[in-house]
Amino acid sequence: MRQRIKEHLVDGSDREICCFSITCEECGSVWKSTAKRFSRRQEDHHSESSRIIAQALYQRERTQNMDHALWEAAHHFNSCPLCGRLVCNYCFVICDDLDMCRNCASRLHETGESVLERV
């Protein structure tokens, strides 16, 4: 599931803020990870060595923030076992025999509650 989420993760980071998003393949709603500021975002880097160090720190923090975004997203998205789409908790339905996205549930005349309705 982590790899599936990672494939849909969109990097919305800039030089100051690190943030990622995912769009639900059912309803089109956009989920955004917790935005985090980079530790060295406003520093001027006058020397080549300070630029190299700042870039390495930026990449390290970006990787850490991406890992956290993947963890966060796993609590908001599910992969439908029938169509394989990545859908938000609102669009993922808890059914009697097999949980699935709203579209598949409708197509198969299955009823149930969304994950959000169960919480």
N, C-alpha and C positions, 0 to 999 in steps of 0.2 A: 504494500500500500504506500509506503514511504516513497518508493521510486515513482509510482503513479502520480502522487502529489507533486513530487519534484519536477516531473515533466510538464506540469501545468502552472508551476510557480513563475510569476512574472516579476522581474526585478524593477522596482520603482525607486531605487536609491539614487541619491545625488551626492555631491561632495560633503554635505553636512548630515543628512539623514539616511538611515538604512530602513527600507520598508519593502515588503513583498506583497503580492496579491494573487488571488485565484478567482476565476469566474466559474460559477456553477453552469454546467452544461445543460441543465434543465430549464432553470428560470432566468439565467443571465445575471443574477445578482453577483456583485463583486465583494469578496471578503478581503480585508487588508490586515496584515500582521501588525503587531505592536511596533510603532516607529521608534527607532533608537538613534540617538545622536552619536556620531563618531567622536572618539576621544580627542583627536587632533584636528578637528574640522576648521578652526579659524586661525591656525598658526601659519605664518609666512615661512616658506622654506627657501632660504637664500642660497644654500649650498647644495651641491649634487648629493652629498651624503645624507643630508637631512631629508631631501625629497625621496631618496631610496628607502630610508627608514620609515617615513610617513606612508609611503605606498605599501610597504610590507605590513605595517600596522593596520592600514585600511583593509587590505585583503584578509588579514586574520580576523578582524572584527566583522567583516562582511560574511565570512564563512560561519562564524559563530552565530551571527544574527540569522543567517539562512537556516541553520540547524534548528534554532529556536522557532522560526517561522514554520518549518516543516512539522515540528511537534505541535504547535498551535493549530495548524491547518488540519491535522489528524483528528482534532476534536470537533471540527466543523464540516468535514466532508466524508463521503462514503463512496465506494465504487460499486455500481450496480452489478450483481453477478450475472445478469442476463444480457444487458447491452454493453456493459463495460464502461459506461460514462461516469465521470466524477461529478457527483451532485452534492449540494449542501444538505444539512440536516432537515431543512424544511421540505426538500424534494425527495427525501429518502423515507420510504414507508415501511413500517413494521407490520408485516402480515403474519398470518397463522403459520404457514409452512416455510416461506422463504421471503426475506426482506429484499426490497427492490426499489427502484426509482418510481416516481409517480407515473411516468409515461408507460413503463412496462406493466405496472399494476393496473392502469386503466385499460391497456390493450388486452390484458389477460383476465379482466373483470375481477381483480382481487381488491379486497378492502383492507384498510388498516389505518393507523395513525402515523403521522410523520414523527421522526425522532424528536423534534421540538415539542410536539403535542404531548409526548410521553414524559417530558421532564417536568 
